[in-house]
C-alpha cells in the first residue's frame, strides 16, 4: 500500500430493517472509492454487521456485497456469540477513517457514531446528537419547531395510549379532531418508509397505529397534504453547501418503500421544475434544518411544496442518505458536475476536518 494512501473502513449492514438497502448503498460507495484516482488515494476494507449486530471482517463482507442482501446463519462462520458487538474484526486496527453506510436504528441513530468517538477515530457524517435527532422523527420535529421551521401539522403518540380502550378512544378522537383524514402514521425511529401507512378512515388509522406500535414505542401522526416532493442535499463541515433542488414523482399513492427502491416506479427531476424563488427557499431551509440538529458532512432534507398556495413544509432530514443507483443524494451532486467518485472522496475528506 502506498504511504500516501488512506485506509478507509466502510461499515454496512446492521441490525435494522434497512439492512438490505445498506448493502446496496455500500456496494455503490465501495465501488466509487476503488475507481479512478481514488484507487491510489484510498485502501478500502469493508466491515459487515449482520442482522444480529455481529461484526465481520472484509472476507465475509465481500460475500454480503456479492449476494446483495443479508447473509443467513448458514453463510456465516460458526461462533459462540449469539448477538451484539463483541469487538472490531481483524484488520480494523489499520483503519484511519470510518465510513458508515448504515440506514436506520443501530447505525444511523448515533450509536455507531458514539463508538467511533470513543475510539478517537474520524468518521464520515454527523456526530451523535445530529444522528440521533435525525433518526428520531419526534426529536427532529421538536428541533425544527424550536427553530421556527415550517412543518405540516402532527401529533405524537405513545404505545401506552393504545393498550386500554379508553385511552385509545381518546387518542383517536384527538387525532380526528386535530389532524383529520387522510393522515400518515409513522414509527418515530425507522427510515425508508418502513412501517408507514396512510389512513383514510378510523379503521385504517387504528391499523396504522398498531403497525407502527410493533416497530417503535413512539409514533408520529401527520396531516396528509397534496404537494410536490422536493429534496435538497448538503455537503461539508465547516461550511455546509446546499445542492440544486430535485423533485421526486411517482405513480403510487405515496412514496413508500416499494416505490423508493423498485426500478421504474419513480421519476427524478433535477433541477426541480419550480420557480427559482422556491428553490432558493428550499436551499435556505435545508441549511437551517441542518443547523437546527447540528448535522454536518452529508444530509438530505425533504420538503412538501404546494403550488396553489406557495406553501413549503419540511418533511424530514436524513443524515445518512441512500447511495443506491436510484438515490437522490448522489444525483443532486452529479447535477453540479461532481461525479460519484469525486463525491465519496469529498465525504472522506470531510471526516479529516
KOLNUNU-856540 format. One record per residue (C-alpha): residue number from 1; residue in one letter; x, y, z. Coordinates in pm, whole numbers. Example, Ala and Ser with C-alpha at 12.3 -4.5 7.8 and 13.67 -1.06 7.14 Angstrom:
2
LOVO,num,residu,x,y,z
LOVO,1,A,1230,-450,780
LOVO,2,S,1367,-106,714
//
This chain:
353
LOVO,num,residu,x,y,z
LOVO,1,X,0,0,0
LOVO,2,X,146,343,-97
LOVO,3,X,237,553,204
LOVO,4,X,13,831,77
LOVO,5,X,-298,609,72
LOVO,6,X,-560,646,344
LOVO,7,X,-705,331,495
LOVO,8,X,-1086,367,484
LOVO,9,X,-1321,124,656
LOVO,10,X,-1670,103,509
LOVO,11,X,-1914,-48,759
LOVO,12,X,-2257,-159,641
LOVO,13,X,-2549,-393,703
LOVO,14,X,-2669,-358,1060
LOVO,15,X,-2940,-489,1290
LOVO,16,X,-3207,-288,1113
LOVO,17,X,-3496,-342,874
LOVO,18,X,-3298,-129,629
LOVO,19,X,-3019,-388,621
LOVO,20,X,-3054,-475,252
LOVO,21,X,-3074,-109,148
LOVO,22,X,-2748,-54,336
LOVO,23,X,-2582,-331,135
LOVO,24,X,-2693,-169,-191
LOVO,25,X,-2561,171,-76
LOVO,26,X,-2230,17,38
LOVO,27,X,-2184,-150,-300
LOVO,28,X,-2206,191,-466
LOVO,29,X,-1976,365,-216
LOVO,30,X,-1707,94,-218
LOVO,31,X,-1712,80,-596
LOVO,32,X,-1661,456,-619
LOVO,33,X,-1377,450,-363
LOVO,34,X,-1194,189,-568
LOVO,35,X,-1232,354,-910
LOVO,36,X,-1015,604,-1093
LOVO,37,X,-782,822,-891
LOVO,38,X,-950,703,-571
LOVO,39,X,-781,367,-620
LOVO,40,X,-446,534,-543
LOVO,41,X,-586,762,-272
LOVO,42,X,-757,500,-59
LOVO,43,X,-707,150,65
LOVO,44,X,-1060,21,130
LOVO,45,X,-1170,-255,364
LOVO,46,X,-1531,-346,429
LOVO,47,X,-1689,-446,759
LOVO,48,X,-2024,-627,762
LOVO,49,X,-2270,-608,1053
LOVO,50,X,-2517,-896,1034
LOVO,51,X,-2883,-888,1138
LOVO,52,X,-2786,-987,1493
LOVO,53,X,-2543,-697,1524
LOVO,54,X,-2226,-906,1498
LOVO,55,X,-1928,-752,1315
LOVO,56,X,-1748,-945,1041
LOVO,57,X,-1421,-877,852
LOVO,58,X,-1366,-798,485
LOVO,59,X,-1379,-1158,366
LOVO,60,X,-1734,-1204,500
LOVO,61,X,-1833,-852,400
LOVO,62,X,-1748,-925,37
LOVO,63,X,-1985,-1221,44
LOVO,64,X,-2270,-995,157
LOVO,65,X,-2188,-741,-112
LOVO,66,X,-2183,-1013,-378
LOVO,67,X,-2511,-1160,-256
LOVO,68,X,-2675,-815,-237
LOVO,69,X,-2879,-895,72
LOVO,70,X,-2839,-1025,428
LOVO,71,X,-2629,-1333,493
LOVO,72,X,-2806,-1606,688
LOVO,73,X,-2659,-1813,970
LOVO,74,X,-2553,-2094,734
LOVO,75,X,-2347,-1845,533
LOVO,76,X,-2157,-1720,839
LOVO,77,X,-1879,-1894,1036
LOVO,78,X,-1990,-2082,1347
LOVO,79,X,-1926,-1871,1659
LOVO,80,X,-2046,-1885,2017
LOVO,81,X,-2154,-1520,2025
LOVO,82,X,-2525,-1502,1959
LOVO,83,X,-2569,-1129,1907
LOVO,84,X,-2429,-781,1953
LOVO,85,X,-2096,-603,1914
LOVO,86,X,-1807,-803,2061
LOVO,87,X,-1516,-601,1930
LOVO,88,X,-1372,-493,1597
LOVO,89,X,-1289,-764,1341
LOVO,90,X,-935,-845,1236
LOVO,91,X,-787,-573,1016
LOVO,92,X,-987,-290,1173
LOVO,93,X,-681,-167,1363
LOVO,94,X,-541,-26,1038
LOVO,95,X,-850,183,956
LOVO,96,X,-778,555,964
LOVO,97,X,-1120,687,862
LOVO,98,X,-1450,508,913
LOVO,99,X,-1722,542,651
LOVO,100,X,-2057,423,793
LOVO,101,X,-2308,326,525
LOVO,102,X,-2586,227,763
LOVO,103,X,-2954,312,745
LOVO,104,X,-3200,302,1033
LOVO,105,X,-3157,216,1403
LOVO,106,X,-2826,78,1531
LOVO,107,X,-2623,272,1278
LOVO,108,X,-2783,592,1161
LOVO,109,X,-2911,692,1504
LOVO,110,X,-2588,796,1679
LOVO,111,X,-2497,457,1823
LOVO,112,X,-2209,376,1590
LOVO,113,X,-2107,744,1579
LOVO,114,X,-2062,728,1956
LOVO,115,X,-1847,418,1921
LOVO,116,X,-1618,591,1674
LOVO,117,X,-1590,892,1901
LOVO,118,X,-1498,665,2193
LOVO,119,X,-1210,509,2000
LOVO,120,X,-1098,850,1873
LOVO,121,X,-1130,777,1501
LOVO,122,X,-1264,1024,1242
LOVO,123,X,-1574,917,1051
LOVO,124,X,-1791,1036,764
LOVO,125,X,-2117,1209,853
LOVO,126,X,-2282,1372,1151
LOVO,127,X,-2200,1315,1516
LOVO,128,X,-2406,1154,1791
LOVO,129,X,-2654,1436,1854
LOVO,130,X,-2743,1511,1492
LOVO,131,X,-2762,1143,1403
LOVO,132,X,-2994,1065,1694
LOVO,133,X,-3219,1363,1627
LOVO,134,X,-3226,1299,1254
LOVO,135,X,-3333,937,1314
LOVO,136,X,-3598,1018,1573
LOVO,137,X,-3882,1195,1395
LOVO,138,X,-4029,1343,1714
LOVO,139,X,-3696,1483,1836
LOVO,140,X,-3630,1616,1486
LOVO,141,X,-3970,1783,1464
LOVO,142,X,-3925,1938,1808
LOVO,143,X,-3590,2085,1700
LOVO,144,X,-3744,2218,1378
LOVO,145,X,-4032,2373,1571
LOVO,146,X,-3788,2539,1810
LOVO,147,X,-3602,2684,1511
LOVO,148,X,-3928,2816,1363
LOVO,149,X,-3915,2594,1054
LOVO,150,X,-4242,2516,872
LOVO,151,X,-4389,2166,908
LOVO,152,X,-4723,2002,839
LOVO,153,X,-4943,1958,1149
LOVO,154,X,-4856,1649,1351
LOVO,155,X,-4932,1484,1684
LOVO,156,X,-4706,1249,1883
LOVO,157,X,-4841,930,2036
LOVO,158,X,-4711,652,2258
LOVO,159,X,-4776,280,2254
LOVO,160,X,-4914,308,2608
LOVO,161,X,-5207,507,2468
LOVO,162,X,-5317,205,2263
LOVO,163,X,-5331,-50,2543
LOVO,164,X,-5656,49,2715
LOVO,165,X,-5974,106,2518
LOVO,166,X,-6046,432,2699
LOVO,167,X,-5706,588,2619
LOVO,168,X,-5717,450,2264
LOVO,169,X,-6059,606,2205
LOVO,170,X,-5937,935,2349
LOVO,171,X,-5635,933,2115
LOVO,172,X,-5847,856,1809
LOVO,173,X,-6085,1142,1888
LOVO,174,X,-5791,1378,1934
LOVO,175,X,-5636,1276,1603
LOVO,176,X,-5963,1304,1414
LOVO,177,X,-6029,1650,1558
LOVO,178,X,-5680,1796,1515
LOVO,179,X,-5532,1607,1218
LOVO,180,X,-5825,1453,1032
LOVO,181,X,-5820,1228,728
LOVO,182,X,-5622,1143,530
LOVO,183,X,-5321,1123,757
LOVO,184,X,-4993,935,779
LOVO,185,X,-4894,714,1071
LOVO,186,X,-4520,662,1123
LOVO,187,X,-4296,488,1378
LOVO,188,X,-4066,755,1517
LOVO,189,X,-3741,565,1456
LOVO,190,X,-3737,399,1115
LOVO,191,X,-3639,514,769
LOVO,192,X,-3705,407,408
LOVO,193,X,-4081,438,478
LOVO,194,X,-4084,117,684
LOVO,195,X,-4395,86,898
LOVO,196,X,-4560,395,749
LOVO,197,X,-4924,379,647
LOVO,198,X,-5182,619,508
LOVO,199,X,-5517,629,687
LOVO,200,X,-5835,739,512
LOVO,201,X,-6071,641,792
LOVO,202,X,-6083,529,1155
LOVO,203,X,-6036,161,1075
LOVO,204,X,-5720,234,873
LOVO,205,X,-5596,470,1144
LOVO,206,X,-5622,200,1411
LOVO,207,X,-5450,-48,1183
LOVO,208,X,-5171,202,1113
LOVO,209,X,-5123,279,1481
LOVO,210,X,-5095,-91,1564
LOVO,211,X,-4845,-145,1281
LOVO,212,X,-4628,146,1394
LOVO,213,X,-4652,26,1756
LOVO,214,X,-4496,-307,1654
LOVO,215,X,-4186,-119,1539
LOVO,216,X,-4145,161,1793
LOVO,217,X,-4277,282,2126
LOVO,218,X,-4328,633,1989
LOVO,219,X,-4546,723,1693
LOVO,220,X,-4596,1026,1470
LOVO,221,X,-4931,1108,1309
LOVO,222,X,-4912,1373,1035
LOVO,223,X,-5167,1555,826
LOVO,224,X,-5158,1447,460
LOVO,225,X,-5104,1724,206
LOVO,226,X,-5129,1712,-172
LOVO,227,X,-4796,1859,-278
LOVO,228,X,-4479,1815,-479
LOVO,229,X,-4197,1629,-303
LOVO,230,X,-3871,1823,-324
LOVO,231,X,-3528,1726,-197
LOVO,232,X,-3201,1909,-134
LOVO,233,X,-2862,1774,-27
LOVO,234,X,-2580,1924,179
LOVO,235,X,-2207,1860,183
LOVO,236,X,-1932,1995,408
LOVO,237,X,-1835,2053,769
LOVO,238,X,-1705,2400,847
LOVO,239,X,-1920,2540,567
LOVO,240,X,-2223,2345,454
LOVO,241,X,-2314,2378,88
LOVO,242,X,-2662,2313,-49
LOVO,243,X,-2712,2126,-376
LOVO,244,X,-2961,2205,-652
LOVO,245,X,-3321,2112,-571
LOVO,246,X,-3472,1795,-713
LOVO,247,X,-3825,1661,-736
LOVO,248,X,-3945,1304,-694
LOVO,249,X,-4250,1198,-895
LOVO,250,X,-4419,861,-867
LOVO,251,X,-4734,682,-974
LOVO,252,X,-4810,529,-635
LOVO,253,X,-5042,693,-383
LOVO,254,X,-4739,790,-177
LOVO,255,X,-4361,738,-173
LOVO,256,X,-4347,404,9
LOVO,257,X,-4059,155,35
LOVO,258,X,-4154,-35,-282
LOVO,259,X,-4176,286,-484
LOVO,260,X,-3844,413,-349
LOVO,261,X,-3639,110,-443
LOVO,262,X,-3821,-62,-731
LOVO,263,X,-3689,27,-1074
LOVO,264,X,-3902,247,-1299
LOVO,265,X,-4151,323,-1021
LOVO,266,X,-4045,684,-970
LOVO,267,X,-3900,971,-1170
LOVO,268,X,-3631,1214,-1060
LOVO,269,X,-3632,1569,-1197
LOVO,270,X,-3315,1776,-1145
LOVO,271,X,-3346,2068,-1130
LOVO,272,X,-3698,2059,-994
LOVO,273,X,-3949,2239,-1222
LOVO,274,X,-4044,2501,-963
LOVO,275,X,-3982,2879,-955
LOVO,276,X,-3630,2995,-868
LOVO,277,X,-3758,3170,-556
LOVO,278,X,-3889,2835,-431
LOVO,279,X,-3553,2667,-496
LOVO,280,X,-3382,2944,-301
LOVO,281,X,-3622,2896,-10
LOVO,282,X,-3562,2521,-14
LOVO,283,X,-3185,2567,-5
LOVO,284,X,-3209,2821,277
LOVO,285,X,-3440,2599,483
LOVO,286,X,-3215,2299,414
LOVO,287,X,-2918,2473,576
LOVO,288,X,-3137,2592,864
LOVO,289,X,-3263,2238,921
LOVO,290,X,-2906,2107,936
LOVO,291,X,-2811,2378,1182
LOVO,292,X,-3117,2301,1395
LOVO,293,X,-2989,1949,1469
LOVO,294,X,-2613,2021,1414
LOVO,295,X,-2591,1796,1106
LOVO,296,X,-2267,1806,906
LOVO,297,X,-2073,1608,649
LOVO,298,X,-2373,1500,446
LOVO,299,X,-2751,1509,471
LOVO,300,X,-3061,1524,256
LOVO,301,X,-3362,1733,351
LOVO,302,X,-3706,1652,209
LOVO,303,X,-3988,1900,154
LOVO,304,X,-4353,1929,54
LOVO,305,X,-4438,2216,-181
LOVO,306,X,-4798,2312,-259
LOVO,307,X,-4802,2521,-575
LOVO,308,X,-5155,2654,-534
LOVO,309,X,-5079,2827,-204
LOVO,310,X,-4697,2855,-234
LOVO,311,X,-4666,2668,97
LOVO,312,X,-4339,2492,170
LOVO,313,X,-4300,2245,457
LOVO,314,X,-4001,2044,577
LOVO,315,X,-4085,1674,581
LOVO,316,X,-3766,1532,735
LOVO,317,X,-3388,1524,733
LOVO,318,X,-3178,1218,658
LOVO,319,X,-2822,1230,796
LOVO,320,X,-2712,911,616
LOVO,321,X,-2896,928,283
LOVO,322,X,-2907,632,49
LOVO,323,X,-2637,570,-211
LOVO,324,X,-2816,319,-430
LOVO,325,X,-2839,365,-807
LOVO,326,X,-3175,535,-752
LOVO,327,X,-3079,760,-462
LOVO,328,X,-3131,1134,-487
LOVO,329,X,-2827,1240,-282
LOVO,330,X,-2556,1145,-537
LOVO,331,X,-2783,1251,-825
LOVO,332,X,-2818,1603,-685
LOVO,333,X,-2441,1648,-667
LOVO,334,X,-2389,1490,-1006
LOVO,335,X,-2608,1770,-1144
LOVO,336,X,-2339,2016,-1029
LOVO,337,X,-2065,1825,-1212
LOVO,338,X,-1947,1627,-909
LOVO,339,X,-1904,1264,-1013
LOVO,340,X,-1977,976,-778
LOVO,341,X,-1603,914,-736
LOVO,342,X,-1543,1280,-652
LOVO,343,X,-1837,1284,-411
LOVO,344,X,-1722,991,-197
LOVO,345,X,-1371,1138,-192
LOVO,346,X,-1509,1471,-72
LOVO,347,X,-1704,1291,201
LOVO,348,X,-1392,1109,320
LOVO,349,X,-1212,1442,331
LOVO,350,X,-1490,1595,544
LOVO,351,X,-1404,1333,805
LOVO,352,X,-1047,1467,816
LOVO,353,X,-1181,1808,905
//
